[in-house]
Amino acid sequence: MLWPMFAIALGFLGVAVLSVQALRVFREVRRLSGQVALASRRITEASGDLERAATDLAGAARREGSFTSM
């Protein structure tokens, strides 16, 4: 009778340890997804800034006559 109770206790302990680890993974995944969303927003903003700068530079070059028509 001792061995089955010991096996059940170890099984319960194993499930408890796995659930704690699963919660830790879940928390880290949520944190990582927040960081990915923030990085995505920053990349989008930087892309817009780069596009505006390129447009301004192209306009300035056209006004100066640097571009040649092909």
C-alpha positions in Angstrom: 0.0 0.0 0.0 2.9 2.3 0.6 4.3 2.1 -3.0 1.1 3.0 -4.8 0.6 6.0 -2.5 4.3 7.0 -3.1 3.7 6.7 -6.9 0.6 8.9 -6.7 2.4 11.5 -4.7 5.3 11.6 -7.1 2.8 11.8 -10.0 1.1 14.8 -8.4 4.4 16.4 -7.7 5.4 16.0 -11.3 2.2 17.6 -12.6 2.6 20.5 -10.1 6.2 21.1 -11.3 5.1 21.0 -14.9 2.3 23.4 -14.3 4.6 25.9 -12.6 7.0 25.7 -15.6 4.1 26.1 -18.0 3.0 29.3 -16.3 6.6 30.6 -16.4 6.8 29.9 -20.1 3.3 31.5 -20.7 4.5 34.7 -18.9 7.7 34.9 -20.9 5.8 34.3 -24.2 3.5 37.2 -23.3 6.4 39.4 -22.5 8.2 38.5 -25.7 5.1 39.2 -27.8 4.9 42.6 -26.2 8.5 43.3 -27.2 7.9 42.0 -30.7 4.9 44.3 -31.1 6.9 47.3 -29.8 9.8 46.5 -32.2 7.3 46.2 -35.1 5.8 49.6 -34.3 9.3 51.1 -34.2 10.3 49.5 -37.5 7.1 50.8 -39.1 7.8 54.3 -37.8 11.4 54.1 -39.0 10.3 52.9 -42.4 7.9 55.9 -42.7 10.7 58.3 -41.6 13.0 56.8 -44.2 10.4 57.0 -46.9 9.8 60.7 -46.1 13.5 61.4 -46.1 14.0 59.7 -49.4 11.1 61.7 -50.9 12.5 64.9 -49.6 15.9 64.1 -50.9 14.6 63.2 -54.3 12.6 66.4 -54.5 15.6 68.4 -53.5 17.7 66.7 -56.2 15.1 67.3 -58.8 15.0 71.0 -57.9 18.7 71.2 -58.3 18.6 69.4 -61.6 20.8 66.4 -60.4 18.5 63.8 -61.9 18.7 63.1 -65.6 15.7 61.8 -67.6 16.1 58.4 -69.2 
